[in-house]
């Protein structure tokens, strides 16, 4: 039995992880607390830890996990910007879930876009109070508009298909554009200048952090709609707020926020929100914020649990090879994933 400390547990996590864990002889200890330097000691005596997007797996945490005898960090998500993978090399193995349901995230982005431009959220609140006025609810057609997609992985490509279904023109930016495809790739500046809607579907790295900043917003069309269902740090939140207040940005739809770690996934309705920037964003009538729920479908939860448990099982099998391992063996986190035939260390 592989003993695994499961951090930042939510009620919707448990059923699917219990089901797959029992099948693969993986035993979970469910902890509500997030993994931090202060809570890492809770993993002592466990073989692995299972973590999510707002757990902190920095160098200090990795050292503590190593001292506690933990051999594996299993991410139950695709992104790994919260893990110091380089520091983990040689100490603990790191695995992730590269794809769980790209449809869930792409469809949520579309839902946010339609809700915003057609004022569905406002109409919903009005009619619940028997206010059936249409004043102030005028939206605009997506047909014929230009969608700029940043990142053309699985999710980005699915969102492109959705946009094309609405009759939108699509342009895209990707650091490594696929050759001979049916997507018009352009530079970042051109994408900012031409797009009526900009949707972010790229990972958070040193290169992409604050990709949407004051300079980028200055290049955009007046009234642009910005969507982010990827990572909060892609957007400089203060610059976005300034763009909204200046009426340069027409609307923002955010499923992620750069300072979300101590805010999202919890009921804070009875508390004063200390984050002034987020408070001001939420107060604006042309901003929609959801709390990192784009992934939250039954299909995605099932796929996340299945892949995570299989990752854990693979790492503790005789050869210890897991195709979803992340490491710095080749100097690049994902360089040898497709051809991996042995442990990285």
GIVEN-V874200 format. One line per field, one symbol per residue. ss: DSSP state (h for helix, s for strand, l for the rest). Layout:
# GIVEN-V874200
ss: ???
This chain:
# GIVEN-V874200
ss: lsssssllllhhhhhhhhhhhhhllssssslllllllllhhhhllllsssslllllslhhhhhhhhhllllsssslllllllslhhhhllllsssllllllhhhhhhhhhhhhhhhhllhhhhhhhhhlllllllllllllllllssssslllhhhhhhhhhhhhlllsssssllllllllllssllhhhhhhhllsssslllllllllllslhhhhhhllllssssslllhhhslhhhhhhhhhlllsssssslllllhhhlllllllllllllhhhhhhhhlllsssllllllllhhhhhhhhhhhhhhhhhhhllllllllssllllllllllhhhllllll
